[in-house]
Amino acid sequence: MNTSMIASFFVLLLAFPYAFATDFTVGDANGWNLGVDYTKWASGKTFKVGDNLVFKYGSSHQVDEVDESDYKSCTSSNAIKNYAGGNSKVPLTKAGKIYFICPTLGHCTSTGGMKLEVNVVAASTTPTPSGTPPPTKSPSTTPSTTPSTTPSTTPSAPSETNSTTPSPPKDNGAVGVSNGVSLLIGSFFVSAMILGLMG
């Protein structure tokens, strides 16, 4: 086998896992800021090894990666890592829970709300989104057609249509799949050029 062909193969192998990585902008358009519900933001999202969290914030904020105990108590004295500068990209390198807080006094507490827990899963799995329990199958898929004979004593309230399924957010912070596909196609193109297959 030709050495340039082997080198091209290794370039493709290195690029492939990151071709489908996603950059999640924490808080979407709100960024890393006071008064944002980051638990709600993270729910419904699946964070995988190889993805990135992008924190965008003003000069009065920072991002500290902390352990679970410090996350719960909003303490940053034992921070695992500190990010500053207003635009921090945090690679998700291992599966498991990861915790972030803003170390500025009062920003992490319930009134500030600047704390984020993310459950990172292995890239090769297809888990349920963060904060969502796995679906359960009902023992019977046939709906009951027998009417109830017990009268209801509670007046019926108007129901909202489709109240259990929230509408998708306009900006979910997920960027990168199309960029990853472009990277993968570009890798194939470069490899083909190196191999002399494209004229």
TARA-V810521 format. One record per helix or strand. SS is the DSSP state (helix for helix, strand for strand). FROM is the first residue (numbers start at 1). TO is the last residue. If there is no record, write none. Layout:
# TARA-V810521
SS,FROM,TO  SS,FROM,TO
This chain:
# TARA-V810521
helix,3,19  strand,23,25  helix,28,30  helix,38,42  strand,47,48  strand,52,56  strand,63,66  helix,68,73  strand,81,83  strand,87,91  strand,96,101  strand,115,121  strand,174,175  helix,177,195
